[in-house]
Amino acid sequence: LGEVLAKHGQFQEAIEEHRQELQLSEVLRDVIGCAVANRKIGECLAEIGNYTGALKHQRRHLELARSVDNDIEEQRALATIGRTYLYICETNQTSESLKEAENAFRKSLNIVDERLEGKVSRHELSEMRARLYFNLGFLYDNLKDPVKC
């Protein structure tokens, strides 16, 4: 339900649904369920401009994914953190945000290239790479670095 609400721009309502999802996952001791719920909450918070809250939940997603050695969720967490830093950059143009975004995207790309072969389909790997390269290109465009674009 939270994802449907978010698709329709009802981010506050979506956050509440994702918080319920998080609570249920905690009760069930479902670490990946908790991780994914934190990612979803973070994504919604980023959409409404609450970047501090978004990063808190996205870092929790990363921490939980790493705690159970889930490479797929670790990659997703890093990509999501990178996108949030891009959002921050769009609002205040700090070089620190761009560096944080680049760092997160590069780590995510490293996981795709070195640890996900055989864990996801080739098609999904290609999509992950394409999104990461797109985001890096956007980032380098913001840095006015056409060579890296």
C-alpha positions in Angstrom: 0.0 0.0 0.0 2.9 2.4 0.8 4.4 2.0 -2.6 1.0 2.7 -4.3 0.6 5.9 -2.1 4.1 7.0 -3.0 3.5 6.5 -6.7 0.5 8.9 -6.3 2.6 11.5 -4.5 1.0 10.8 -1.1 4.4 10.5 0.6 3.3 11.3 4.2 0.7 8.5 4.0 3.2 6.2 2.4 5.7 6.8 5.2 3.1 5.7 7.7 2.4 2.5 5.8 6.1 1.8 5.5 6.5 2.5 9.3 3.9 -0.2 9.9 5.8 -2.5 7.6 9.0 -1.8 9.6 7.2 -2.6 12.9 5.9 -5.9 11.5 9.3 -6.8 10.2 10.9 -6.0 13.5 8.4 -8.2 15.3 9.1 -11.0 12.9 12.8 -10.5 13.2 13.0 -10.1 9.4 16.2 -8.2 8.9 15.8 -7.7 5.1 12.2 -6.7 5.6 13.4 -4.1 8.1 16.1 -3.0 5.7 13.6 -2.6 2.8 11.1 -0.8 4.9 13.9 1.7 6.0 14.8 2.2 2.3 11.1 2.9 1.4 10.8 5.4 4.3 14.0 7.1 3.3 12.9 7.4 -0.3 9.6 9.0 0.7 11.4 11.4 3.1 13.8 12.4 0.3 10.8 13.1 -2.0 9.4 15.6 0.6 12.8 17.2 1.1 13.7 15.7 4.5 17.2 14.7 3.5 18.5 14.2 7.0 15.7 11.8 7.9 16.1 10.1 4.5 19.8 9.5 4.9 19.2 8.2 8.5 16.8 5.5 7.2 18.9 4.8 4.1 22.0 4.3 6.2 20.0 1.9 8.4 19.1 0.0 5.2 22.8 -0.2 4.4 23.7 -1.3 7.9 21.0 -4.0 8.0 22.0 -5.3 4.5 25.6 -5.6 5.5 24.7 -7.3 8.8 23.3 -10.3 6.9 25.8 -10.1 4.0 23.0 -9.3 1.4 24.9 -7.9 -1.6 21.8 -7.0 -3.5 20.3 -4.9 -0.7 23.8 -3.4 0.0 24.0 -2.3 -3.6 20.5 -0.8 -3.5 21.2 1.0 -0.3 24.3 2.7 -1.7 22.5 3.6 -4.9 19.7 5.1 -2.9 22.1 7.1 -0.7 23.8 8.4 -3.8 20.4 9.6 -5.3 19.6 11.4 -2.0 22.9 13.2 -2.2 22.1 14.2 -5.8 18.8 15.6 -4.5 20.7 17.6 -1.9 23.0 18.9 -4.6 20.1 20.1 -6.7 18.9 22.2 -3.8 22.2 23.7 -2.5 24.9 22.8 -5.0 27.6 21.8 -2.4 30.6 20.0 -3.6 30.5 17.8 -0.5 27.1 16.4 -1.6 28.5 15.7 -5.1 31.5 13.8 -3.5 29.2 11.8 -1.3 27.0 10.9 -4.2 29.9 9.9 -6.3 31.4 7.8 -3.5 28.0 6.0 -3.0 27.5 5.4 -6.7 31.1 4.1 -7.2 30.7 1.6 -4.2 27.4 0.5 -5.6 28.8 0.0 -9.1 31.7 -2.0 -7.6 29.2 -4.4 -5.9 27.4 -4.8 -9.2 30.6 -5.5 -11.1 32.2 -7.8 -8.5 29.6 -9.5 -6.3 26.2 -9.8 -8.1 27.0 -12.0 -11.0 24.8 -15.1 -10.7 22.7 -13.5 -7.9 20.5 -11.5 -10.2 19.6 -11.9 -13.9 21.9 -10.4 -16.5 19.0 -8.1 -17.5 18.8 -6.8 -13.9 22.6 -6.4 -13.7 22.5 -4.4 -16.9 19.7 -2.2 -15.6 21.6 -1.6 -12.3 24.7 -0.6 -14.2 22.8 1.6 -16.6 21.1 3.5 -13.7 24.4 3.9 -11.9 26.2 5.2 -15.0 23.3 7.5 -15.7 23.5 8.9 -12.2 27.3 9.3 -12.5 26.8 11.1 -15.8 24.3 13.5 -14.2 26.7 14.1 -11.3 29.6 14.8 -13.6 27.4 17.1 -15.7 26.7 19.1 -12.5 30.4 19.2 -11.9 30.9 20.6 -15.4 33.3 17.7 -16.1 32.5 16.6 -19.7 35.4 14.2 -19.9 33.9 12.0 -17.1 30.4 12.4 -18.5 
